[in-house]
Amino acid sequence: MTREQVVQLFKYIKMAYENFDVSSDKVDFWHESLKNQSFQNVLNKFKKHVKTNKYPPTISDLYEEPSESKVNHEHLEYMRKLRSGSRD
């Protein structure tokens, strides 16, 4: 997410939760915390949050841990060996 996207997110949060305080420092902190997140994913999580929670979201409510790689490393190693001509 860009800093500008965090500002846009804050506008949505402020519309839904009047008591949500916004400051430049808070925008910077949220940006640092969410910069590796997809804006669309965060926005979708917010839309779900607002329907069931009477309190504004925290960073952890909107953050999604990156999924672990689903690469089968043993299979990749086997394929490398096949390409190099080694069958061991």
Phi and psi restraints in degrees (range 20) as a CNS / XPLOR table:
assign (resid 1 and name C) (resid 2 and name N)
       (resid 2 and name CA) (resid 2 and name C) 1.0 -89.1 20.0 2
assign (resid 2 and name N) (resid 2 and name CA)
       (resid 2 and name C) (resid 3 and name N) 1.0 166.7 20.0 2
assign (resid 2 and name C) (resid 3 and name N)
       (resid 3 and name CA) (resid 3 and name C) 1.0 -61.6 20.0 2
assign (resid 3 and name N) (resid 3 and name CA)
       (resid 3 and name C) (resid 4 and name N) 1.0 -39.1 20.0 2
assign (resid 3 and name C) (resid 4 and name N)
       (resid 4 and name CA) (resid 4 and name C) 1.0 -63.1 20.0 2
assign (resid 4 and name N) (resid 4 and name CA)
       (resid 4 and name C) (resid 5 and name N) 1.0 -35.6 20.0 2
assign (resid 4 and name C) (resid 5 and name N)
       (resid 5 and name CA) (resid 5 and name C) 1.0 -69.5 20.0 2
assign (resid 5 and name N) (resid 5 and name CA)
       (resid 5 and name C) (resid 6 and name N) 1.0 -34.6 20.0 2
assign (resid 5 and name C) (resid 6 and name N)
       (resid 6 and name CA) (resid 6 and name C) 1.0 -63.8 20.0 2
assign (resid 6 and name N) (resid 6 and name CA)
       (resid 6 and name C) (resid 7 and name N) 1.0 -42.3 20.0 2
assign (resid 6 and name C) (resid 7 and name N)
       (resid 7 and name CA) (resid 7 and name C) 1.0 -59.2 20.0 2
assign (resid 7 and name N) (resid 7 and name CA)
       (resid 7 and name C) (resid 8 and name N) 1.0 -43.9 20.0 2
assign (resid 7 and name C) (resid 8 and name N)
       (resid 8 and name CA) (resid 8 and name C) 1.0 -63.0 20.0 2
assign (resid 8 and name N) (resid 8 and name CA)
       (resid 8 and name C) (resid 9 and name N) 1.0 -43.2 20.0 2
assign (resid 8 and name C) (resid 9 and name N)
       (resid 9 and name CA) (resid 9 and name C) 1.0 -58.7 20.0 2
assign (resid 9 and name N) (resid 9 and name CA)
       (resid 9 and name C) (resid 10 and name N) 1.0 -43.9 20.0 2
assign (resid 9 and name C) (resid 10 and name N)
       (resid 10 and name CA) (resid 10 and name C) 1.0 -61.5 20.0 2
assign (resid 10 and name N) (resid 10 and name CA)
       (resid 10 and name C) (resid 11 and name N) 1.0 -35.1 20.0 2
assign (resid 10 and name C) (resid 11 and name N)
       (resid 11 and name CA) (resid 11 and name C) 1.0 -61.5 20.0 2
assign (resid 11 and name N) (resid 11 and name CA)
       (resid 11 and name C) (resid 12 and name N) 1.0 -43.4 20.0 2
assign (resid 11 and name C) (resid 12 and name N)
       (resid 12 and name CA) (resid 12 and name C) 1.0 -64.5 20.0 2
assign (resid 12 and name N) (resid 12 and name CA)
       (resid 12 and name C) (resid 13 and name N) 1.0 -44.6 20.0 2
assign (resid 12 and name C) (resid 13 and name N)
       (resid 13 and name CA) (resid 13 and name C) 1.0 -62.6 20.0 2
assign (resid 13 and name N) (resid 13 and name CA)
       (resid 13 and name C) (resid 14 and name N) 1.0 -43.4 20.0 2
assign (resid 13 and name C) (resid 14 and name N)
       (resid 14 and name CA) (resid 14 and name C) 1.0 -63.7 20.0 2
assign (resid 14 and name N) (resid 14 and name CA)
       (resid 14 and name C) (resid 15 and name N) 1.0 -36.1 20.0 2
assign (resid 14 and name C) (resid 15 and name N)
       (resid 15 and name CA) (resid 15 and name C) 1.0 -65.4 20.0 2
assign (resid 15 and name N) (resid 15 and name CA)
       (resid 15 and name C) (resid 16 and name N) 1.0 -37.4 20.0 2
assign (resid 15 and name C) (resid 16 and name N)
       (resid 16 and name CA) (resid 16 and name C) 1.0 -84.3 20.0 2
assign (resid 16 and name N) (resid 16 and name CA)
       (resid 16 and name C) (resid 17 and name N) 1.0 -30.4 20.0 2
assign (resid 16 and name C) (resid 17 and name N)
       (resid 17 and name CA) (resid 17 and name C) 1.0 -130.9 20.0 2
assign (resid 17 and name N) (resid 17 and name CA)
       (resid 17 and name C) (resid 18 and name N) 1.0 97.4 20.0 2
assign (resid 17 and name C) (resid 18 and name N)
       (resid 18 and name CA) (resid 18 and name C) 1.0 -59.0 20.0 2
assign (resid 18 and name N) (resid 18 and name CA)
       (resid 18 and name C) (resid 19 and name N) 1.0 -28.7 20.0 2
assign (resid 18 and name C) (resid 19 and name N)
       (resid 19 and name CA) (resid 19 and name C) 1.0 -84.0 20.0 2
assign (resid 19 and name N) (resid 19 and name CA)
       (resid 19 and name C) (resid 20 and name N) 1.0 5.4 20.0 2
assign (resid 19 and name C) (resid 20 and name N)
       (resid 20 and name CA) (resid 20 and name C) 1.0 -76.7 20.0 2
assign (resid 20 and name N) (resid 20 and name CA)
       (resid 20 and name C) (resid 21 and name N) 1.0 114.5 20.0 2
assign (resid 20 and name C) (resid 21 and name N)
       (resid 21 and name CA) (resid 21 and name C) 1.0 -83.6 20.0 2
assign (resid 21 and name N) (resid 21 and name CA)
       (resid 21 and name C) (resid 22 and name N) 1.0 138.2 20.0 2
assign (resid 21 and name C) (resid 22 and name N)
       (resid 22 and name CA) (resid 22 and name C) 1.0 -123.3 20.0 2
assign (resid 22 and name N) (resid 22 and name CA)
       (resid 22 and name C) (resid 23 and name N) 1.0 134.7 20.0 2
assign (resid 22 and name C) (resid 23 and name N)
       (resid 23 and name CA) (resid 23 and name C) 1.0 -145.7 20.0 2
assign (resid 23 and name N) (resid 23 and name CA)
       (resid 23 and name C) (resid 24 and name N) 1.0 163.6 20.0 2
assign (resid 23 and name C) (resid 24 and name N)
       (resid 24 and name CA) (resid 24 and name C) 1.0 -62.0 20.0 2
assign (resid 24 and name N) (resid 24 and name CA)
       (resid 24 and name C) (resid 25 and name N) 1.0 -40.7 20.0 2
assign (resid 24 and name C) (resid 25 and name N)
       (resid 25 and name CA) (resid 25 and name C) 1.0 -63.0 20.0 2
assign (resid 25 and name N) (resid 25 and name CA)
       (resid 25 and name C) (resid 26 and name N) 1.0 -39.1 20.0 2
assign (resid 25 and name C) (resid 26 and name N)
       (resid 26 and name CA) (resid 26 and name C) 1.0 -67.2 20.0 2
assign (resid 26 and name N) (resid 26 and name CA)
       (resid 26 and name C) (resid 27 and name N) 1.0 -41.6 20.0 2
assign (resid 26 and name C) (resid 27 and name N)
       (resid 27 and name CA) (resid 27 and name C) 1.0 -59.5 20.0 2
assign (resid 27 and name N) (resid 27 and name CA)
       (resid 27 and name C) (resid 28 and name N) 1.0 -45.5 20.0 2
assign (resid 27 and name C) (resid 28 and name N)
       (resid 28 and name CA) (resid 28 and name C) 1.0 -61.3 20.0 2
assign (resid 28 and name N) (resid 28 and name CA)
       (resid 28 and name C) (resid 29 and name N) 1.0 -43.3 20.0 2
assign (resid 28 and name C) (resid 29 and name N)
       (resid 29 and name CA) (resid 29 and name C) 1.0 -65.7 20.0 2
assign (resid 29 and name N) (resid 29 and name CA)
       (resid 29 and name C) (resid 30 and name N) 1.0 -45.2 20.0 2
assign (resid 29 and name C) (resid 30 and name N)
       (resid 30 and name CA) (resid 30 and name C) 1.0 -64.5 20.0 2
assign (resid 30 and name N) (resid 30 and name CA)
       (resid 30 and name C) (resid 31 and name N) 1.0 -39.7 20.0 2
assign (resid 30 and name C) (resid 31 and name N)
       (resid 31 and name CA) (resid 31 and name C) 1.0 -61.0 20.0 2
assign (resid 31 and name N) (resid 31 and name CA)
       (resid 31 and name C) (resid 32 and name N) 1.0 -46.4 20.0 2
assign (resid 31 and name C) (resid 32 and name N)
       (resid 32 and name CA) (resid 32 and name C) 1.0 -59.6 20.0 2
assign (resid 32 and name N) (resid 32 and name CA)
       (resid 32 and name C) (resid 33 and name N) 1.0 -38.0 20.0 2
assign (resid 32 and name C) (resid 33 and name N)
       (resid 33 and name CA) (resid 33 and name C) 1.0 -77.6 20.0 2
assign (resid 33 and name N) (resid 33 and name CA)
       (resid 33 and name C) (resid 34 and name N) 1.0 -28.0 20.0 2
assign (resid 33 and name C) (resid 34 and name N)
       (resid 34 and name CA) (resid 34 and name C) 1.0 -113.1 20.0 2
assign (resid 34 and name N) (resid 34 and name CA)
       (resid 34 and name C) (resid 35 and name N) 1.0 7.3 20.0 2
assign (resid 34 and name C) (resid 35 and name N)
       (resid 35 and name CA) (resid 35 and name C) 1.0 -62.7 20.0 2
assign (resid 35 and name N) (resid 35 and name CA)
       (resid 35 and name C) (resid 36 and name N) 1.0 -22.4 20.0 2
assign (resid 35 and name C) (resid 36 and name N)
       (resid 36 and name CA) (resid 36 and name C) 1.0 -94.1 20.0 2
assign (resid 36 and name N) (resid 36 and name CA)
       (resid 36 and name C) (resid 37 and name N) 1.0 9.5 20.0 2
assign (resid 36 and name C) (resid 37 and name N)
       (resid 37 and name CA) (resid 37 and name C) 1.0 -98.5 20.0 2
assign (resid 37 and name N) (resid 37 and name CA)
       (resid 37 and name C) (resid 38 and name N) 1.0 153.3 20.0 2
assign (resid 37 and name C) (resid 38 and name N)
       (resid 38 and name CA) (resid 38 and name C) 1.0 -78.7 20.0 2
assign (resid 38 and name N) (resid 38 and name CA)
       (resid 38 and name C) (resid 39 and name N) 1.0 130.2 20.0 2
assign (resid 38 and name C) (resid 39 and name N)
       (resid 39 and name CA) (resid 39 and name C) 1.0 -57.4 20.0 2
assign (resid 39 and name N) (resid 39 and name CA)
       (resid 39 and name C) (resid 40 and name N) 1.0 -42.8 20.0 2
assign (resid 39 and name C) (resid 40 and name N)
       (resid 40 and name CA) (resid 40 and name C) 1.0 -63.9 20.0 2
assign (resid 40 and name N) (resid 40 and name CA)
       (resid 40 and name C) (resid 41 and name N) 1.0 -40.2 20.0 2
assign (resid 40 and name C) (resid 41 and name N)
       (resid 41 and name CA) (resid 41 and name C) 1.0 -65.4 20.0 2
assign (resid 41 and name N) (resid 41 and name CA)
       (resid 41 and name C) (resid 42 and name N) 1.0 -42.8 20.0 2
assign (resid 41 and name C) (resid 42 and name N)
       (resid 42 and name CA) (resid 42 and name C) 1.0 -64.0 20.0 2
assign (resid 42 and name N) (resid 42 and name CA)
       (resid 42 and name C) (resid 43 and name N) 1.0 -43.8 20.0 2
assign (resid 42 and name C) (resid 43 and name N)
       (resid 43 and name CA) (resid 43 and name C) 1.0 -62.4 20.0 2
assign (resid 43 and name N) (resid 43 and name CA)
       (resid 43 and name C) (resid 44 and name N) 1.0 -40.8 20.0 2
assign (resid 43 and name C) (resid 44 and name N)
       (resid 44 and name CA) (resid 44 and name C) 1.0 -63.1 20.0 2
assign (resid 44 and name N) (resid 44 and name CA)
       (resid 44 and name C) (resid 45 and name N) 1.0 -41.5 20.0 2
assign (resid 44 and name C) (resid 45 and name N)
       (resid 45 and name CA) (resid 45 and name C) 1.0 -64.5 20.0 2
assign (resid 45 and name N) (resid 45 and name CA)
       (resid 45 and name C) (resid 46 and name N) 1.0 -38.7 20.0 2
assign (resid 45 and name C) (resid 46 and name N)
       (resid 46 and name CA) (resid 46 and name C) 1.0 -63.2 20.0 2
assign (resid 46 and name N) (resid 46 and name CA)
       (resid 46 and name C) (resid 47 and name N) 1.0 -44.0 20.0 2
assign (resid 46 and name C) (resid 47 and name N)
       (resid 47 and name CA) (resid 47 and name C) 1.0 -60.2 20.0 2
assign (resid 47 and name N) (resid 47 and name CA)
       (resid 47 and name C) (resid 48 and name N) 1.0 -36.6 20.0 2
assign (resid 47 and name C) (resid 48 and name N)
       (resid 48 and name CA) (resid 48 and name C) 1.0 -70.9 20.0 2
assign (resid 48 and name N) (resid 48 and name CA)
       (resid 48 and name C) (resid 49 and name N) 1.0 -42.4 20.0 2
assign (resid 48 and name C) (resid 49 and name N)
       (resid 49 and name CA) (resid 49 and name C) 1.0 -59.2 20.0 2
assign (resid 49 and name N) (resid 49 and name CA)
       (resid 49 and name C) (resid 50 and name N) 1.0 -46.7 20.0 2
assign (resid 49 and name C) (resid 50 and name N)
       (resid 50 and name CA) (resid 50 and name C) 1.0 -64.0 20.0 2
assign (resid 50 and name N) (resid 50 and name CA)
       (resid 50 and name C) (resid 51 and name N) 1.0 -24.4 20.0 2
assign (resid 50 and name C) (resid 51 and name N)
       (resid 51 and name CA) (resid 51 and name C) 1.0 -76.8 20.0 2
assign (resid 51 and name N) (resid 51 and name CA)
       (resid 51 and name C) (resid 52 and name N) 1.0 -22.4 20.0 2
assign (resid 51 and name C) (resid 52 and name N)
       (resid 52 and name CA) (resid 52 and name C) 1.0 -127.0 20.0 2
assign (resid 52 and name N) (resid 52 and name CA)
       (resid 52 and name C) (resid 53 and name N) 1.0 0.4 20.0 2
assign (resid 52 and name C) (resid 53 and name N)
       (resid 53 and name CA) (resid 53 and name C) 1.0 -128.2 20.0 2
assign (resid 53 and name N) (resid 53 and name CA)
       (resid 53 and name C) (resid 54 and name N) 1.0 131.9 20.0 2
assign (resid 53 and name C) (resid 54 and name N)
       (resid 54 and name CA) (resid 54 and name C) 1.0 -87.6 20.0 2
assign (resid 54 and name N) (resid 54 and name CA)
       (resid 54 and name C) (resid 55 and name N) 1.0 -4.5 20.0 2
assign (resid 54 and name C) (resid 55 and name N)
       (resid 55 and name CA) (resid 55 and name C) 1.0 -111.3 20.0 2
assign (resid 55 and name N) (resid 55 and name CA)
       (resid 55 and name C) (resid 56 and name N) 1.0 148.1 20.0 2
assign (resid 55 and name C) (resid 56 and name N)
       (resid 56 and name CA) (resid 56 and name C) 1.0 -60.6 20.0 2
assign (resid 56 and name N) (resid 56 and name CA)
       (resid 56 and name C) (resid 57 and name N) 1.0 154.3 20.0 2
assign (resid 56 and name C) (resid 57 and name N)
       (resid 57 and name CA) (resid 57 and name C) 1.0 -73.0 20.0 2
assign (resid 57 and name N) (resid 57 and name CA)
       (resid 57 and name C) (resid 58 and name N) 1.0 154.3 20.0 2
assign (resid 57 and name C) (resid 58 and name N)
       (resid 58 and name CA) (resid 58 and name C) 1.0 -99.2 20.0 2
assign (resid 58 and name N) (resid 58 and name CA)
       (resid 58 and name C) (resid 59 and name N) 1.0 173.3 20.0 2
assign (resid 58 and name C) (resid 59 and name N)
       (resid 59 and name CA) (resid 59 and name C) 1.0 -57.6 20.0 2
assign (resid 59 and name N) (resid 59 and name CA)
       (resid 59 and name C) (resid 60 and name N) 1.0 -43.4 20.0 2
assign (resid 59 and name C) (resid 60 and name N)
       (resid 60 and name CA) (resid 60 and name C) 1.0 -65.9 20.0 2
assign (resid 60 and name N) (resid 60 and name CA)
       (resid 60 and name C) (resid 61 and name N) 1.0 -24.7 20.0 2
assign (resid 60 and name C) (resid 61 and name N)
       (resid 61 and name CA) (resid 61 and name C) 1.0 -69.1 20.0 2
assign (resid 61 and name N) (resid 61 and name CA)
       (resid 61 and name C) (resid 62 and name N) 1.0 -27.3 20.0 2
assign (resid 61 and name C) (resid 62 and name N)
       (resid 62 and name CA) (resid 62 and name C) 1.0 -107.0 20.0 2
assign (resid 62 and name N) (resid 62 and name CA)
       (resid 62 and name C) (resid 63 and name N) 1.0 -13.7 20.0 2
assign (resid 62 and name C) (resid 63 and name N)
       (resid 63 and name CA) (resid 63 and name C) 1.0 -79.7 20.0 2
assign (resid 63 and name N) (resid 63 and name CA)
       (resid 63 and name C) (resid 64 and name N) 1.0 139.5 20.0 2
assign (resid 63 and name C) (resid 64 and name N)
       (resid 64 and name CA) (resid 64 and name C) 1.0 -121.8 20.0 2
assign (resid 64 and name N) (resid 64 and name CA)
       (resid 64 and name C) (resid 65 and name N) 1.0 119.4 20.0 2
assign (resid 64 and name C) (resid 65 and name N)
       (resid 65 and name CA) (resid 65 and name C) 1.0 -61.9 20.0 2
assign (resid 65 and name N) (resid 65 and name CA)
       (resid 65 and name C) (resid 66 and name N) 1.0 130.7 20.0 2
assign (resid 65 and name C) (resid 66 and name N)
       (resid 66 and name CA) (resid 66 and name C) 1.0 -58.4 20.0 2
assign (resid 66 and name N) (resid 66 and name CA)
       (resid 66 and name C) (resid 67 and name N) 1.0 135.0 20.0 2
assign (resid 66 and name C) (resid 67 and name N)
       (resid 67 and name CA) (resid 67 and name C) 1.0 -71.0 20.0 2
assign (resid 67 and name N) (resid 67 and name CA)
       (resid 67 and name C) (resid 68 and name N) 1.0 147.8 20.0 2
assign (resid 67 and name C) (resid 68 and name N)
       (resid 68 and name CA) (resid 68 and name C) 1.0 -71.3 20.0 2
assign (resid 68 and name N) (resid 68 and name CA)
       (resid 68 and name C) (resid 69 and name N) 1.0 150.2 20.0 2
assign (resid 68 and name C) (resid 69 and name N)
       (resid 69 and name CA) (resid 69 and name C) 1.0 -59.8 20.0 2
assign (resid 69 and name N) (resid 69 and name CA)
       (resid 69 and name C) (resid 70 and name N) 1.0 137.7 20.0 2
assign (resid 69 and name C) (resid 70 and name N)
       (resid 70 and name CA) (resid 70 and name C) 1.0 -102.6 20.0 2
assign (resid 70 and name N) (resid 70 and name CA)
       (resid 70 and name C) (resid 71 and name N) 1.0 25.0 20.0 2
assign (resid 70 and name C) (resid 71 and name N)
       (resid 71 and name CA) (resid 71 and name C) 1.0 -77.0 20.0 2
assign (resid 71 and name N) (resid 71 and name CA)
       (resid 71 and name C) (resid 72 and name N) 1.0 133.0 20.0 2
assign (resid 71 and name C) (resid 72 and name N)
       (resid 72 and name CA) (resid 72 and name C) 1.0 -87.9 20.0 2
assign (resid 72 and name N) (resid 72 and name CA)
       (resid 72 and name C) (resid 73 and name N) 1.0 99.2 20.0 2
assign (resid 72 and name C) (resid 73 and name N)
       (resid 73 and name CA) (resid 73 and name C) 1.0 -67.4 20.0 2
assign (resid 73 and name N) (resid 73 and name CA)
       (resid 73 and name C) (resid 74 and name N) 1.0 -33.0 20.0 2
assign (resid 73 and name C) (resid 74 and name N)
       (resid 74 and name CA) (resid 74 and name C) 1.0 -64.1 20.0 2
assign (resid 74 and name N) (resid 74 and name CA)
       (resid 74 and name C) (resid 75 and name N) 1.0 -41.7 20.0 2
assign (resid 74 and name C) (resid 75 and name N)
       (resid 75 and name CA) (resid 75 and name C) 1.0 -66.2 20.0 2
assign (resid 75 and name N) (resid 75 and name CA)
       (resid 75 and name C) (resid 76 and name N) 1.0 -41.1 20.0 2
assign (resid 75 and name C) (resid 76 and name N)
       (resid 76 and name CA) (resid 76 and name C) 1.0 -61.2 20.0 2
assign (resid 76 and name N) (resid 76 and name CA)
       (resid 76 and name C) (resid 77 and name N) 1.0 -42.2 20.0 2
assign (resid 76 and name C) (resid 77 and name N)
       (resid 77 and name CA) (resid 77 and name C) 1.0 -63.3 20.0 2
assign (resid 77 and name N) (resid 77 and name CA)
       (resid 77 and name C) (resid 78 and name N) 1.0 -42.3 20.0 2
assign (resid 77 and name C) (resid 78 and name N)
       (resid 78 and name CA) (resid 78 and name C) 1.0 -60.3 20.0 2
assign (resid 78 and name N) (resid 78 and name CA)
       (resid 78 and name C) (resid 79 and name N) 1.0 -43.4 20.0 2
assign (resid 78 and name C) (resid 79 and name N)
       (resid 79 and name CA) (resid 79 and name C) 1.0 -66.6 20.0 2
assign (resid 79 and name N) (resid 79 and name CA)
       (resid 79 and name C) (resid 80 and name N) 1.0 -37.0 20.0 2
assign (resid 79 and name C) (resid 80 and name N)
       (resid 80 and name CA) (resid 80 and name C) 1.0 -62.1 20.0 2
assign (resid 80 and name N) (resid 80 and name CA)
       (resid 80 and name C) (resid 81 and name N) 1.0 -42.5 20.0 2
assign (resid 80 and name C) (resid 81 and name N)
       (resid 81 and name CA) (resid 81 and name C) 1.0 -63.6 20.0 2
assign (resid 81 and name N) (resid 81 and name CA)
       (resid 81 and name C) (resid 82 and name N) 1.0 -40.5 20.0 2
assign (resid 81 and name C) (resid 82 and name N)
       (resid 82 and name CA) (resid 82 and name C) 1.0 -62.1 20.0 2
assign (resid 82 and name N) (resid 82 and name CA)
       (resid 82 and name C) (resid 83 and name N) 1.0 -42.8 20.0 2
assign (resid 82 and name C) (resid 83 and name N)
       (resid 83 and name CA) (resid 83 and name C) 1.0 -66.0 20.0 2
assign (resid 83 and name N) (resid 83 and name CA)
       (resid 83 and name C) (resid 84 and name N) 1.0 -34.1 20.0 2
assign (resid 83 and name C) (resid 84 and name N)
       (resid 84 and name CA) (resid 84 and name C) 1.0 -82.3 20.0 2
assign (resid 84 and name N) (resid 84 and name CA)
       (resid 84 and name C) (resid 85 and name N) 1.0 -6.8 20.0 2
assign (resid 84 and name C) (resid 85 and name N)
       (resid 85 and name CA) (resid 85 and name C) 1.0 96.5 20.0 2
assign (resid 85 and name N) (resid 85 and name CA)
       (resid 85 and name C) (resid 86 and name N) 1.0 -6.6 20.0 2
assign (resid 85 and name C) (resid 86 and name N)
       (resid 86 and name CA) (resid 86 and name C) 1.0 -86.4 20.0 2
assign (resid 86 and name N) (resid 86 and name CA)
       (resid 86 and name C) (resid 87 and name N) 1.0 133.0 20.0 2
assign (resid 86 and name C) (resid 87 and name N)
       (resid 87 and name CA) (resid 87 and name C) 1.0 -113.6 20.0 2
assign (resid 87 and name N) (resid 87 and name CA)
       (resid 87 and name C) (resid 88 and name N) 1.0 13.1 20.0 2
